[in-house]
Amino acid sequence: LDGVAKLGLDKDRHWVVPLPVEAVANHSTDQREFKVGLVGHYRPEKGLDEVLDVLLKEKLPFRWVVGIPNVSDFRNDSKHGGGNTPFELLDTSSPESYFSVLSSCDLIVLCYTLDGYTFRPSGLVADAASCGTAVLVPAYPVLKHQIHHPIAIGECYSSMSEIPACIDAISERLTDFKRNFPAYIQGRNTETLAMLFDEQTAGMNP
């Protein structure tokens, strides 16, 4: 209840559920270096291998990392799981390593299936935003709204072939996106969400 009181919310209508988040941005200090991350649980059907195909073919001039919690699965099942790759493979199985990777990148590229995310938001987008990291996501309805409301913190792609051009565009606009994060987080903070819930549930019986 102390947390509810600190937020100025009604203790009879709201509860605070602890969720550890490291909102620390350790982005590249070298202005010439743009760091791109592919982050998330590895499963072949999620499309990570296809994104890697595109990026490896383009030979983009960025530093990029792949951060996944199931590294052994990636090494065993992915055609890119062997050595001699131009990306750094990082284990994100702990909360500390996960947020460390998110906060160290300038951009996170997410690949989701249409069936699974047509009308579904991404927790990874929320985590990246808490770290001040821009995101590039498929142009599905809910994901598109999630990264553009109340203000843009990234871009969308309609096909994987568009990813290299989108990365270039975001790298050029990175300062603008970084400037947007305070307003984005303010528009989606606990108080704002509680107010929206109150508006939607006004008049309902408990």
C-alpha positions as CSV (number, residue, x, y, z in Angstrom):
1,L,0.0,0.0,0.0
2,D,2.9,2.3,0.6
3,G,3.7,2.2,-3.2
4,V,0.1,3.0,-4.0
5,A,0.1,6.0,-1.6
6,K,3.3,7.3,-3.1
7,L,1.7,7.3,-6.5
8,G,-1.4,9.2,-5.1
9,L,-3.7,6.3,-6.1
10,D,-6.8,4.9,-4.4
11,K,-5.6,1.9,-2.3
12,D,-9.0,0.3,-2.6
13,R,-8.8,0.3,-6.4
14,H,-5.1,-0.2,-7.1
15,W,-2.3,-2.5,-6.2
16,V,1.4,-2.2,-7.0
17,V,3.0,-5.3,-8.3
18,P,6.9,-5.2,-8.0
19,L,8.7,-5.4,-11.3
20,P,12.4,-4.8,-11.3
21,V,13.6,-2.7,-14.2
22,E,17.0,-1.3,-14.8
23,A,16.3,2.0,-16.4
24,V,19.9,2.7,-17.1
25,A,21.1,3.7,-20.6
26,N,24.7,2.6,-21.4
27,H,24.5,3.4,-25.1
28,S,27.6,3.6,-27.2
29,T,29.8,6.5,-26.2
30,D,31.6,6.5,-29.6
31,Q,29.5,8.7,-31.8
32,R,30.8,6.9,-34.9
33,E,29.4,3.6,-33.6
34,F,25.8,2.6,-34.0
35,K,24.9,-0.6,-32.1
36,V,22.0,-2.8,-33.2
37,G,20.6,-5.7,-31.2
38,L,18.4,-8.6,-32.0
39,V,16.9,-9.7,-28.7
40,G,14.4,-12.3,-27.6
41,H,13.9,-16.0,-27.0
42,Y,15.2,-18.0,-30.0
43,R,12.8,-20.3,-31.8
44,P,13.2,-21.0,-35.5
45,E,9.6,-20.1,-36.3
46,K,10.1,-16.5,-34.9
47,G,12.1,-15.5,-37.9
48,L,15.5,-14.6,-36.3
49,D,17.4,-16.6,-38.9
50,E,15.6,-14.8,-41.7
51,V,16.5,-11.4,-40.3
52,L,20.1,-12.6,-39.9
53,D,20.1,-13.7,-43.6
54,V,19.1,-10.2,-44.6
55,L,21.6,-8.4,-42.4
56,L,24.5,-10.7,-43.3
57,K,23.8,-10.2,-47.0
58,E,23.7,-6.4,-46.7
59,K,27.0,-6.3,-44.7
60,L,25.7,-3.2,-42.7
61,P,28.4,-0.9,-41.2
62,F,27.1,-1.2,-37.7
63,R,28.2,-3.1,-34.6
64,W,25.4,-5.6,-33.8
65,V,24.7,-8.2,-31.2
66,V,22.3,-11.1,-30.8
67,G,21.0,-11.4,-27.2
68,I,19.0,-14.5,-26.4
69,P,18.4,-16.5,-23.1
70,N,18.7,-19.9,-24.8
71,V,22.1,-19.7,-26.4
72,S,22.6,-23.5,-26.6
73,D,19.4,-23.8,-28.7
74,F,20.6,-21.1,-31.1
75,R,24.0,-22.8,-31.5
76,N,22.4,-26.2,-32.1
77,D,19.4,-25.2,-34.3
78,S,20.3,-22.0,-36.2
79,K,22.3,-22.1,-39.4
80,H,24.0,-19.0,-38.0
81,G,24.8,-20.7,-34.7
82,G,28.4,-21.6,-35.6
83,G,31.5,-19.5,-35.1
84,N,33.0,-16.8,-37.4
85,T,29.9,-14.6,-37.4
86,P,30.1,-10.8,-37.6
87,F,27.8,-10.4,-34.6
88,E,28.4,-10.9,-30.9
89,L,26.3,-13.6,-29.3
90,L,25.2,-12.7,-25.8
91,D,23.4,-14.8,-23.1
92,T,20.4,-12.8,-21.7
93,S,19.1,-15.5,-19.4
94,S,19.4,-13.3,-16.3
95,P,17.5,-10.1,-15.7
96,E,20.8,-8.2,-15.3
97,S,22.3,-9.5,-18.6
98,Y,19.0,-8.9,-20.4
99,F,18.7,-5.3,-19.4
100,S,22.4,-4.8,-19.9
101,V,22.1,-5.8,-23.6
102,L,19.0,-3.6,-24.1
103,S,20.5,-0.5,-22.5
104,S,23.8,-1.0,-24.4
105,C,22.2,-0.9,-27.8
106,D,21.0,2.1,-29.8
107,L,18.3,0.1,-31.6
108,I,16.6,-3.2,-31.0
109,V,15.2,-5.0,-34.0
110,L,12.3,-7.4,-33.2
111,C,10.9,-10.1,-35.5
112,Y,7.5,-11.5,-34.6
113,T,5.1,-13.8,-36.5
114,L,1.9,-12.4,-37.9
115,D,-0.1,-15.1,-36.3
116,G,1.2,-14.5,-32.8
117,Y,1.4,-10.7,-32.8
118,T,-1.3,-9.3,-35.1
119,F,-3.3,-8.0,-32.1
120,R,-0.6,-8.3,-29.3
121,P,1.8,-5.8,-27.8
122,S,5.4,-6.6,-26.9
123,G,6.8,-6.6,-23.5
124,L,10.3,-6.3,-25.1
125,V,9.3,-3.0,-26.6
126,A,8.3,-1.8,-23.1
127,D,11.6,-2.9,-21.6
128,A,13.6,-1.3,-24.5
129,A,11.7,2.0,-23.9
130,S,12.5,1.9,-20.2
131,C,16.2,1.8,-21.2
132,G,15.8,4.6,-23.7
133,T,16.5,2.3,-26.7
134,A,14.8,2.8,-30.1
135,V,12.9,-0.2,-31.6
136,L,12.2,-1.5,-35.1
137,V,9.1,-3.8,-35.3
138,P,6.8,-5.4,-37.8
139,A,4.0,-3.2,-38.9
140,Y,1.2,-5.1,-37.1
141,P,-1.6,-3.0,-35.7
142,V,-1.0,-3.2,-32.0
143,L,2.8,-3.1,-32.3
144,K,2.6,-0.1,-34.6
145,H,0.4,1.8,-32.1
146,Q,2.7,0.7,-29.2
147,I,5.8,2.4,-30.7
148,H,4.0,5.5,-31.9
149,H,1.7,6.4,-29.0
150,P,1.9,8.9,-27.4
151,I,5.1,9.7,-29.4
152,A,7.3,7.7,-31.7
153,I,10.3,5.7,-30.3
154,G,11.0,3.8,-33.5
155,E,9.8,2.6,-36.8
156,C,7.9,-0.3,-38.5
157,Y,8.8,-2.5,-41.4
158,S,6.3,-4.3,-43.7
159,S,8.8,-6.9,-45.0
160,M,12.2,-8.1,-43.8
161,S,13.8,-6.7,-47.0
162,E,13.0,-3.2,-45.6
163,I,15.0,-3.8,-42.4
164,P,18.4,-2.5,-43.7
165,A,16.8,0.8,-45.0
166,C,14.8,1.2,-41.7
167,I,18.0,0.8,-39.7
168,D,19.7,3.5,-41.8
169,A,16.7,5.8,-41.3
170,I,16.6,5.3,-37.5
171,S,20.4,5.9,-37.2
172,E,19.9,9.2,-38.9
173,R,17.0,10.1,-36.6
174,L,18.3,8.6,-33.4
175,T,18.6,12.0,-31.6
176,D,14.9,12.7,-32.3
177,F,13.9,9.3,-30.9
178,K,16.0,9.7,-27.8
179,R,14.4,13.1,-27.2
180,N,11.0,11.4,-27.3
181,F,11.5,8.9,-24.6
182,P,10.6,11.0,-21.5
183,A,7.2,11.9,-23.1
184,Y,6.6,8.3,-24.2
185,I,7.3,7.0,-20.7
186,Q,5.2,9.7,-19.1
187,G,2.3,8.8,-21.3
188,R,2.5,5.2,-20.3
189,N,3.4,5.4,-16.7
190,T,1.6,3.9,-13.7
191,E,-0.5,7.0,-13.0
192,T,-1.7,7.3,-16.6
193,L,-2.6,3.7,-16.8
194,A,-4.5,3.8,-13.5
195,M,-6.4,6.8,-14.7
196,L,-7.4,5.0,-17.9
197,F,-8.5,2.0,-16.0
198,D,-10.6,4.2,-13.7
199,E,-12.2,5.9,-16.8
200,Q,-13.0,2.5,-18.3
201,T,-14.4,0.9,-15.2
202,A,-16.3,4.0,-13.8
203,G,-19.7,2.9,-12.6
204,M,-18.9,-0.8,-12.6
205,N,-19.8,-2.8,-9.5
206,P,-16.7,-4.1,-7.6
